[in-house]
Structure formats: C-alpha cells, structure tokens
Amino acid sequence: MRKDNFAKNSFLLTASNITTGILGFIFSIYLSKTLGSVGMGLYSLIMPIYNLFICLMTAGIIAAISQISAVYTAKGEMNNLTKTVRSVAFFNIIWAVIIGIIVFFLAPFISKYGVNDIRTVNAIRVTCPAMVFIALSNILKGYFFGVSKIAIPSFIDILEKAMRIITIGLLVFMFNATTLTSLVTLAYISLAIGELQSLLLLYIYYRYVCGNTPKTNEKPERRSQLLFNVLIISLPLCINGFLGNIFGTISTLIVPHRLVAAGFESSVALGMIGKFTGMAFAIIGFPMIVIGSINSLIIPDLSQTLSRGEYYNASIRIKKVLKIAFLLGLATTIICNIIPDSLGIMFFSRDDLGQYIRIGSLCAPIFFTASCTFGILNGLNKQGVILRNCLITAALELVCLYIFIGIPSINILGYALTLFITSTVTLIINMYEVKKHLELNLSKYNIAIFSLLAILTFLFLNILSKTILSDLFIIKNLTIILGTFAIFAVLSFFGIEED
C-alpha cells in the first residue's frame, strides 16, 4: 500500500507541477515579451536576492515538517503533529516579519551596492510581504506532504500560477506601465499577490483536514521540544540554503561584471543574461518539475521506510529515482539538440537562442541526476552532509563563473560549462555519502545501454526532423518533443533494479 501511495502521490504531484510549470513558462514568455531581454536580465538579478532571504526565513521547513509529519502520522500521534505545526508557525511568523522589515528598509542599499542598479529598489521592497507569505505556506506544504494529502495543495499551486498571469496583465493595463522600473516592480507585485492567495487557500484546507482528522488521546510534548525537533532538522538545511544562496547571489551578481570585463557593454551583458537564464534555461530546466516532485516525496518516503528497517526497499526506491532523473536528462538533451532554434522561436519568438539551448542542454543528464541526490540525502537525514557538499559546489561555481565568463570567446556560455562541472562534482560526492549507508550496486551496463539508446534516438529523430518534418514547424516540434519523452518513458520500465 505504501508503494502505491508513493506512486500515486508522485503522479499527482508531477502532474500538478507540470501544469504549474507550463503556467510558469507562459508567465516567463509573457514577461519576456513585456520586459524584453534587458528587463528579463534585471528581473533575474532581483530573484537571487529574493531567494536568499526566503532561505533565511524558511529553508528546510518543508523537508523537516514533512519528515516529522510522516513519522507522527505513522505512529498515530496526531496531537503532537497539530501542536508542532502551530508552534513552528508562531515562531516562523515572528522571524519572517523581522527579516521582511529589515529587507524593506535596506532595499535602497541592496539595490545600489548589491544589484548595482537603483531601478530595482521598489521591486525588492514588494518582495518582502511575499517572503512572509511563503514562509507560512511552506509549513502547510510540509504538513500536506507528510500526511500524503497533496491533491488539493497541488490544485492551489495551479490556481496561484494561473492567477499570477492574469494579475500581471491586469496590473500592467491598470497602471499603464511603460518604464522598465515600473514593469519589473509590477511583475514582483503579481508574485506577492499570488503567494498571498496560495497561503489563504492552504490555510482553509488545513483547517478542513484538521477538523476531519480523528482525535487521539496521547499527551503531546512541550512546545519547546516540538519546535526543537523541527529546528534540529531544518537548521542545517537553512544554513545550507542561506550560505548556498549567498554564493549563488554573488555568482549571479558577478556575471554582468565579468561580461563587461570580457568586452561587452552593460546593456548587452544584461540582455545576454536575460536570454540565457530567463529564456534558454527556462526551456532546458522545464523537466526539472518532475525532479522537484520526486524530491518532495522521497524525503518522507525514505524516512518511513528506514524507520521500519526496510533498507533493501529504500535502495530500490533510490535506484528507480536516479534512473528516472538520468533518462529525463537524456531526453532533454536530445530534444534541445535536434530543434534548438525552433524551441526559441516557438516559445519566445526569438531566433538567437539556439546556441544557448543546445550547449546548455548538454549538462542535463548529470544536472538532473545530481539534483535528485539532495532529496535522497534529506530522506537519509544527512542534512549536515548536504550543507558541507553544497558549500563545496557553491564555492566551485563561483570560481568557475569568474574564470569562464570572463573569457570573451566563452562569455555567457560559461554558465553551462560551470553547471556541468558543479553537477558532476555534486553527483560524485553525494553518491559517495549515500553508498556509505545503503548498498546500491548501480549497474554500469544499464547506464551504457541507456546512453547508446539515447544516441540512436537522437540520430533517428534528427534525420526525421531534417527530412519528412523539415517544412512542418509546429508538427515537427511536437513530434520531436512528445516522441522523445514517450520513448524514454517506455525505457524507464527497463533496467535491472535489483543488481
């Protein structure tokens, strides 16, 4: 029954995330047409600041709450679970509001000396309430993941992304915004409104679930102990997320400086950043929706499995997850190398994204697989290891970006080269830690066979796209995308799991 629930929840969450991903992709397309490449570059420079303070507020909360919720649910200790959610929410709202106020008043300083563009000050300020909303929403999401109630929260995510598209359109129309400063600010206002809507709906559903949960008679632990149980899991993840985001923010903000040092004008550098990170990588990273869904569910699943001493089942689950991530990465690389120019035209109406899409996609198999290993280590309760490994790769990323993007012949493509290097290192050091605790016996033959099948698939579909489908733009794109994912969906049922 447990495995069926995992499969069902994986399907529901993945379907939901694909839908929200499509809506988010549409939002990115709308933004790119509204803001242009320079505006998208400016928008992407604010996002790391936003993510940095969200990490400080709430990083690790979803993983910690979902893990504890799963354990309490398995033991039938519902009083402890309810009291845990309330205790963490009370603590988090105070902490989040304090940080939000600090960021609001420091926005001019951050804008001038952090982003190096005073046009971002209002946008940074409007992110402050959104940060508080997300901090509280993450507690509820962790609860729903842990108790395997994900259908309604998934629908709420879909609704929030849909409303964000409508909201940004209405705001631009109502305020008749034309300047880059006002447009970027309105984009972040729509984000804050969407997060508020999501929080309210999640809370309403939480009250409904609690009202229909059978009462238990056990005496709950003290609030301080329950809060400690959460913080002992989330604190290493919070430190990891915050320090990792500091490195990530520095890495993001250093890119325009290195492009200027490579001989590009500032406006051109912002345009290159917008095209690569805001457009090309939005296409390449779209399948990461599936990886994110699996990572969210593998944490409570592994926690429950290992608490019962089922180490063999845990190793099988991990191998299946790694296989799915690897195959998804191969499929993404194939699609992005067969029709890179067509993808840029179809989604963003630009014919200058092909090189970015093609080169950036080469790291997808390793990047997707490496991303899965963080969820696995979380499920194994190895938050300290995650912190150490993330700091190693974050420092490596900073060094690589500084070196490669400053080379004129490489310039913005240094992002892709850096991602390949850091993903490879992440995969190696994370799998080394996983193998210390579980015997995986990964089959090298399966990896080789899947890679060869990927090459054959690429050759076949590439010939098909250049001959029979060459003059059929939309049909060619849909055939290549759907055909590739269908082939690898079938391949995912093969491979020896019990080696």
C-alpha positions as CSV (number, residue, x, y, z in Angstrom):
1,M,0.0,0.0,0.0
2,R,2.8,2.4,0.9
3,K,4.4,1.9,-2.6
4,D,1.1,2.5,-4.3
5,N,0.7,5.7,-2.3
6,F,4.2,6.8,-3.3
7,A,3.4,6.1,-7.0
8,K,0.0,7.8,-6.8
9,N,1.4,10.9,-5.0
10,S,4.3,11.1,-7.4
11,F,1.9,11.1,-10.3
12,L,-0.4,13.7,-8.8
13,L,2.4,16.0,-7.7
14,T,4.2,15.6,-11.0
15,A,1.0,16.3,-13.0
16,S,0.3,19.3,-10.8
17,N,3.9,20.6,-11.2
18,I,3.9,20.1,-14.9
19,T,0.7,22.1,-15.1
20,T,2.2,24.9,-12.8
21,G,5.4,24.6,-14.8
22,I,3.5,25.2,-18.0
23,L,1.8,28.2,-16.5
24,G,5.1,29.5,-15.1
25,F,6.6,29.0,-18.5
26,I,3.7,31.1,-20.0
27,F,4.4,33.7,-17.4
28,S,8.1,33.8,-18.4
29,I,7.1,34.1,-22.1
30,Y,4.7,37.0,-21.2
31,L,7.4,38.7,-19.1
32,S,10.0,38.3,-21.9
33,K,7.7,40.0,-24.4
34,T,6.7,42.7,-21.8
35,L,10.2,43.4,-20.4
36,G,12.5,42.5,-23.2
37,S,15.8,40.8,-22.8
38,V,17.3,43.7,-20.7
39,G,14.2,43.7,-18.5
40,M,14.5,39.9,-18.0
41,G,18.1,40.4,-17.1
42,L,17.1,42.9,-14.5
43,Y,14.3,40.6,-13.2
44,S,16.7,37.7,-12.9
45,L,19.1,39.8,-10.9
46,I,16.5,40.5,-8.2
47,M,15.4,36.9,-7.9
48,P,18.6,35.7,-6.1
49,I,18.1,38.4,-3.5
50,Y,14.5,37.3,-3.1
51,N,15.5,33.6,-2.8
52,L,18.4,34.5,-0.4
53,F,16.1,36.0,2.2
54,I,13.4,33.3,1.7
55,C,16.1,30.7,2.6
56,L,17.0,32.6,5.7
57,M,13.3,32.7,6.7
58,T,12.2,29.2,5.9
59,A,14.8,26.9,4.3
60,G,14.5,23.4,5.4
61,I,11.0,23.8,6.9
62,I,9.2,21.8,4.2
63,A,11.6,18.9,4.5
64,A,11.6,19.0,8.3
65,I,7.8,19.3,8.7
66,S,7.1,16.6,6.0
67,Q,9.6,14.2,7.7
68,I,8.2,14.7,11.2
69,S,4.6,14.6,9.9
70,A,5.2,11.3,8.2
71,V,6.6,9.8,11.4
72,Y,3.9,11.2,13.7
73,T,1.2,10.0,11.2
74,A,2.7,6.5,11.2
75,K,2.7,6.4,15.0
76,G,-0.8,7.9,15.2
77,E,0.4,10.9,17.3
78,M,-1.9,13.5,15.8
79,N,-1.8,15.8,18.8
80,N,1.9,16.1,18.5
81,L,1.6,16.8,14.8
82,T,-1.0,19.6,15.2
83,K,0.9,21.2,18.1
84,T,4.1,21.0,16.0
85,V,2.5,22.9,13.1
86,R,1.2,25.6,15.4
87,S,4.5,26.0,17.3
88,V,6.5,26.3,14.1
89,A,4.0,28.7,12.6
90,F,4.1,31.0,15.6
91,F,7.9,31.0,15.6
92,N,8.2,31.4,11.8
93,I,5.8,34.4,11.5
94,I,7.8,36.4,14.1
95,W,11.1,35.5,12.4
96,A,9.8,36.2,8.9
97,V,8.3,39.6,9.7
98,I,11.5,40.8,11.4
99,I,13.6,39.8,8.3
100,G,11.0,41.3,6.0
101,I,11.1,44.7,7.8
102,I,14.9,44.7,7.7
103,V,15.0,44.0,3.9
104,F,12.3,46.6,3.3
105,F,14.4,49.4,4.9
106,L,17.7,48.1,3.4
107,A,16.3,47.9,-0.1
108,P,18.0,51.1,-1.3
109,F,21.3,49.9,0.0
110,I,20.8,46.4,-1.6
111,S,19.7,47.9,-4.8
112,K,22.7,50.3,-5.1
113,Y,25.5,48.1,-3.8
114,G,24.2,44.6,-4.3
115,V,22.4,44.6,-7.6
116,N,24.2,47.8,-8.7
117,D,21.0,49.1,-10.3
118,I,18.8,51.6,-8.4
119,R,15.8,50.7,-10.6
120,T,15.3,47.6,-8.6
121,V,14.6,49.3,-5.2
122,N,10.8,49.2,-5.4
123,A,10.8,45.6,-6.7
124,I,12.9,44.5,-3.8
125,R,10.5,46.2,-1.4
126,V,7.4,44.5,-2.7
127,T,9.1,41.1,-2.4
128,C,9.1,41.5,1.4
129,P,5.4,40.5,2.1
130,A,5.8,37.7,-0.5
131,M,8.6,36.3,1.6
132,V,6.4,36.2,4.7
133,F,3.6,34.5,2.8
134,I,6.0,31.8,1.5
135,A,7.4,31.2,5.0
136,L,4.0,30.3,6.3
137,S,2.9,28.4,3.2
138,N,5.9,26.2,3.4
139,I,4.9,25.0,6.8
140,L,1.5,23.9,5.5
141,K,3.0,22.3,2.4
142,G,5.4,20.3,4.5
143,Y,2.4,19.1,6.6
144,F,0.4,18.0,3.5
145,F,3.4,16.2,2.0
146,G,4.0,14.3,5.3
147,V,0.3,13.2,5.7
148,S,0.0,12.4,1.9
149,K,-2.7,15.0,1.3
150,I,-1.4,16.6,-1.9
151,A,-4.3,16.7,-4.3
152,I,-5.8,20.0,-3.1
153,P,-2.5,21.8,-2.4
154,S,-1.5,20.8,-5.9
155,F,-4.6,22.4,-7.3
156,I,-3.9,25.5,-5.2
157,D,-0.5,25.8,-6.8
158,I,-2.0,25.6,-10.2
159,L,-4.6,28.3,-9.3
160,E,-1.8,30.5,-8.0
161,K,0.3,30.3,-11.1
162,A,-2.8,30.9,-13.3
163,M,-3.8,33.9,-11.3
164,R,-0.3,35.3,-11.5
165,I,-0.5,35.5,-15.3
166,I,-3.9,37.3,-15.1
167,T,-2.7,39.6,-12.3
168,I,0.4,40.8,-14.1
169,G,-1.7,41.5,-17.2
170,L,-4.3,43.5,-15.2
171,L,-1.6,45.4,-13.3
172,V,0.2,46.5,-16.5
173,F,-3.1,47.5,-18.0
174,M,-4.4,49.4,-14.9
175,F,-1.2,51.3,-14.2
176,N,-0.4,51.8,-17.9
177,A,3.2,50.9,-17.1
178,T,5.8,51.6,-19.7
179,T,9.1,52.1,-17.9
180,L,11.4,49.2,-17.1
181,T,11.3,50.1,-13.4
182,S,7.6,50.0,-13.1
183,L,7.2,46.8,-15.2
184,V,9.7,44.9,-13.1
185,T,8.1,46.1,-9.9
186,L,4.6,45.1,-11.2
187,A,6.0,41.6,-12.0
188,Y,7.0,41.2,-8.4
189,I,3.7,42.6,-7.1
190,S,1.9,39.9,-9.0
191,L,4.2,37.4,-7.4
192,A,3.3,38.7,-3.9
193,I,-0.4,38.7,-4.6
194,G,-0.2,35.1,-5.9
195,E,1.6,33.9,-2.7
196,L,-1.0,35.6,-0.5
197,Q,-3.8,33.8,-2.4
198,S,-1.9,30.5,-2.1
199,L,-1.4,30.9,1.7
200,L,-5.1,31.7,2.4
201,L,-6.3,28.7,0.4
202,L,-3.8,26.4,2.0
203,Y,-4.8,27.5,5.5
204,I,-8.5,26.9,4.7
205,Y,-7.7,23.4,3.5
206,Y,-5.5,22.8,6.6
207,R,-8.4,23.7,8.9
208,Y,-10.6,21.4,6.9
209,V,-8.2,18.4,7.2
210,C,-7.6,19.0,10.9
211,G,-11.4,19.1,11.5
212,N,-11.8,15.7,9.8
213,T,-8.8,14.1,11.5
214,P,-9.7,11.6,14.3
215,K,-8.7,12.9,17.7
216,T,-6.1,11.0,19.7
217,N,-5.6,10.8,23.5
218,E,-1.8,10.9,23.8
219,K,-0.3,13.7,25.8
220,P,1.6,16.0,23.4
221,E,5.1,17.0,24.1
222,R,6.1,20.6,25.2
223,R,6.0,23.2,22.5
224,S,9.7,23.9,23.0
225,Q,10.6,20.2,22.4
226,L,8.4,20.0,19.3
227,L,9.9,23.2,17.9
228,F,13.4,21.8,18.7
229,N,12.6,18.6,16.8
230,V,11.8,20.6,13.7
231,L,14.7,23.1,14.1
232,I,17.3,20.3,14.6
233,I,16.4,19.1,11.1
234,S,15.7,22.4,9.4
235,L,18.6,24.5,10.8
236,P,21.4,22.7,8.9
237,L,19.2,23.0,5.7
238,C,18.6,26.6,6.5
239,I,22.3,27.3,6.9
240,N,22.9,25.3,3.8
241,G,20.3,27.2,1.8
242,F,21.3,30.6,3.1
243,L,25.1,30.1,2.6
244,G,24.4,28.4,-0.8
245,N,22.2,31.4,-1.8
246,I,24.9,33.8,-0.7
247,F,27.3,32.1,-3.1
248,G,24.5,31.9,-5.7
249,T,23.7,35.6,-5.3
250,I,27.3,36.6,-5.5
251,S,27.7,34.3,-8.6
252,T,24.6,35.9,-10.2
253,L,25.8,39.5,-9.5
254,I,29.3,38.8,-10.6
255,V,28.2,37.7,-14.1
256,P,27.4,41.1,-15.5
257,H,30.8,42.4,-14.2
258,R,32.7,39.6,-15.8
259,L,30.8,40.1,-19.1
260,V,31.8,43.8,-19.1
261,A,35.4,42.7,-18.3
262,A,35.2,40.4,-21.3
263,G,34.4,43.5,-23.5
264,F,30.6,43.7,-23.6
265,E,28.6,46.8,-22.8
266,S,26.5,46.8,-19.7
267,S,23.1,46.7,-21.6
268,V,24.4,43.9,-23.9
269,A,25.5,42.0,-20.8
270,L,22.1,42.3,-19.2
271,G,20.5,41.1,-22.5
272,M,22.7,38.1,-22.6
273,I,21.9,37.2,-19.1
274,G,18.2,37.6,-19.8
275,K,18.4,35.4,-22.9
276,F,20.3,32.6,-21.3
277,T,18.9,32.4,-17.7
278,G,15.4,33.8,-18.4
279,M,14.7,32.2,-21.7
280,A,17.0,29.4,-22.9
281,F,17.4,27.8,-19.4
282,A,13.7,28.1,-18.8
283,I,13.3,25.6,-21.7
284,I,16.1,23.4,-20.6
285,G,15.1,23.3,-17.0
286,F,11.4,22.7,-17.6
287,P,11.6,18.9,-17.0
288,M,13.1,19.7,-13.5
289,I,9.5,19.9,-12.5
290,V,9.4,16.1,-12.4
291,I,12.7,16.0,-10.3
292,G,11.3,18.6,-7.9
293,S,8.1,16.5,-7.4
294,I,10.1,13.3,-6.7
295,N,12.5,15.1,-4.3
296,S,9.5,16.4,-2.3
297,L,8.1,12.9,-1.9
298,I,11.2,10.9,-1.5
299,I,12.1,12.6,1.8
300,P,9.1,11.4,3.9
301,D,9.0,8.1,2.0
302,L,12.6,7.2,2.8
303,S,12.1,8.4,6.4
304,Q,9.2,5.9,6.9
305,T,11.0,3.1,5.0
306,L,14.2,3.4,7.1
307,S,12.3,3.8,10.4
308,R,10.9,0.3,9.7
309,G,14.4,-1.1,8.9
310,E,13.5,-1.8,5.2
311,Y,16.9,-1.0,3.8
312,Y,16.5,-3.1,0.7
313,N,13.3,-1.3,-0.3
314,A,15.0,2.0,0.3
315,S,17.9,1.1,-2.1
316,I,15.4,0.0,-4.8
317,R,13.5,3.3,-4.4
318,I,16.7,5.3,-4.8
319,K,17.8,3.4,-7.9
320,K,14.5,4.0,-9.6
321,V,14.6,7.7,-8.8
322,L,18.1,8.1,-10.1
323,K,17.1,6.2,-13.3
324,I,14.2,8.4,-14.0
325,A,16.3,11.6,-13.5
326,F,19.0,10.3,-15.8
327,L,16.6,9.3,-18.6
328,L,14.8,12.6,-18.3
329,G,18.1,14.4,-18.7
330,L,19.0,12.4,-21.8
331,A,15.6,13.1,-23.4
332,T,16.0,16.8,-22.7
333,T,19.5,16.9,-24.3
334,I,18.2,15.1,-27.4
335,I,15.2,17.5,-27.9
336,C,17.3,20.6,-27.3
337,N,20.0,19.5,-29.8
338,I,17.6,18.5,-32.6
339,I,15.4,21.6,-32.6
340,P,17.2,24.3,-30.6
341,D,16.4,27.2,-32.9
342,S,12.8,26.0,-33.3
343,L,12.3,26.0,-29.5
344,G,13.5,29.6,-29.2
345,I,11.2,30.7,-31.9
346,M,8.2,28.7,-30.7
347,F,8.3,29.8,-27.1
348,F,9.9,33.2,-27.1
349,S,9.7,34.3,-30.8
350,R,13.5,34.7,-30.9
351,D,15.9,33.2,-33.4
352,D,19.0,33.9,-31.3
353,L,18.5,31.3,-28.5
354,G,19.6,28.2,-30.4
355,Q,23.2,28.1,-29.4
356,Y,22.3,28.8,-25.7
357,I,19.7,26.0,-25.7
358,R,21.9,23.5,-27.5
359,I,25.1,24.0,-25.4
360,G,23.2,24.5,-22.1
361,S,21.3,21.2,-22.5
362,L,24.4,19.1,-22.7
363,C,24.6,19.1,-18.9
364,A,21.0,18.0,-18.3
365,P,21.6,14.2,-17.6
366,I,24.2,14.9,-14.9
367,F,22.4,18.0,-13.6
368,F,19.1,16.3,-13.2
369,T,20.6,13.2,-11.6
370,A,22.7,15.3,-9.2
371,S,19.6,17.3,-8.2
372,C,17.9,14.1,-7.1
373,T,20.7,13.2,-4.7
374,F,19.9,16.1,-2.4
375,G,16.4,14.7,-1.8
376,I,17.9,11.3,-1.2
377,L,20.3,12.6,1.4
378,N,17.5,14.6,3.1
379,G,15.5,11.3,3.3
380,L,18.5,9.7,4.9
381,N,18.6,12.5,7.5
382,K,22.0,13.7,6.3
383,Q,21.4,17.5,6.5
384,G,25.0,18.2,7.7
385,V,26.4,16.4,4.7
386,I,24.2,18.4,2.4
387,L,25.5,21.6,4.0
388,R,29.1,20.6,3.5
389,N,28.7,19.4,-0.1
390,C,26.6,22.4,-1.1
391,L,29.3,24.8,0.2
392,I,31.9,22.9,-1.8
393,T,30.0,23.1,-5.0
394,A,28.9,26.7,-4.4
395,A,32.5,27.8,-4.0
396,L,33.5,25.9,-7.1
397,E,30.6,27.5,-9.0
398,L,31.8,31.0,-8.0
399,V,35.3,30.3,-9.1
400,C,34.3,28.7,-12.4
401,L,31.9,31.5,-13.3
402,Y,34.6,34.1,-12.6
403,I,37.0,32.3,-14.8
404,F,34.9,31.2,-17.7
405,I,32.5,34.1,-18.2
406,G,35.5,36.5,-18.3
407,I,36.9,34.7,-21.3
408,P,35.5,36.6,-24.4
409,S,35.1,33.5,-26.6
410,I,33.1,31.7,-23.9
411,N,31.2,34.6,-22.2
412,I,27.7,33.7,-21.0
413,L,28.2,30.1,-22.1
414,G,30.4,29.9,-19.0
415,Y,27.1,29.3,-17.2
416,A,26.6,26.0,-19.0
417,L,30.2,24.9,-18.5
418,T,30.1,25.8,-14.8
419,L,26.8,23.9,-14.4
420,F,28.3,20.8,-15.9
421,I,31.4,20.9,-13.7
422,T,29.5,21.6,-10.5
423,S,26.8,18.9,-11.2
424,T,29.5,16.3,-11.9
425,V,31.2,17.1,-8.6
426,T,27.8,17.2,-6.7
427,L,26.9,13.8,-8.1
428,I,30.2,12.2,-7.1
429,I,30.4,13.5,-3.6
430,N,26.6,13.0,-2.8
431,M,26.6,9.4,-4.1
432,Y,29.7,8.7,-2.1
433,E,27.8,9.6,1.0
434,V,24.7,7.6,0.0
435,K,26.7,4.5,-0.6
436,K,28.1,4.8,3.0
437,H,24.6,4.0,4.3
438,L,22.9,1.9,1.6
439,E,24.2,-0.8,-0.8
440,L,23.1,0.4,-4.2
441,N,25.1,-1.7,-6.7
442,L,24.3,0.6,-9.6
443,S,24.6,-1.2,-13.0
444,K,27.2,0.4,-15.3
445,Y,25.8,-1.7,-18.1
446,N,22.4,-0.1,-17.8
447,I,24.0,3.4,-17.9
448,A,25.9,2.4,-21.0
449,I,22.9,0.9,-22.7
450,F,20.7,3.9,-22.0
451,S,23.4,6.2,-23.3
452,L,23.7,4.2,-26.5
453,L,19.9,4.1,-27.0
454,A,19.9,7.9,-26.5
455,I,22.4,8.3,-29.3
456,L,20.3,6.1,-31.6
457,T,17.2,8.0,-30.7
458,F,19.0,11.3,-31.5
459,L,20.2,10.0,-34.9
460,F,16.8,8.7,-35.9
461,L,14.8,11.7,-34.8
462,N,17.3,14.2,-36.2
463,I,17.1,12.5,-39.6
464,L,13.3,12.6,-39.3
465,S,13.2,16.3,-38.4
466,K,15.5,17.2,-41.4
467,T,13.7,15.2,-44.0
468,I,10.0,14.3,-43.6
469,L,9.2,17.0,-41.0
470,S,11.6,19.8,-42.2
471,D,8.8,22.1,-43.5
472,L,6.2,21.4,-40.8
473,F,7.3,23.7,-38.0
474,I,4.7,23.0,-35.3
475,I,4.2,19.4,-36.2
476,K,8.0,18.8,-36.2
477,N,8.4,20.4,-32.8
478,L,5.5,18.5,-31.2
479,T,6.6,15.2,-32.8
480,I,10.2,15.5,-31.6
481,I,9.2,16.6,-28.0
482,L,6.4,14.1,-27.5
483,G,8.2,11.3,-29.4
484,T,11.4,11.7,-27.4
485,F,9.7,11.8,-24.0
486,A,7.4,8.8,-25.0
487,I,10.5,6.7,-26.0
488,F,12.2,7.4,-22.7
489,A,9.0,6.8,-20.7
490,V,9.0,3.3,-22.2
491,L,12.7,2.9,-21.5
492,S,12.1,3.8,-17.8
493,F,10.3,0.4,-17.4
494,F,13.5,-1.5,-18.3
495,G,16.8,-1.9,-16.5
496,I,17.8,-4.2,-13.7
497,E,16.8,-2.6,-10.3
498,E,17.9,-5.4,-8.0
499,D,21.6,-5.7,-9.1
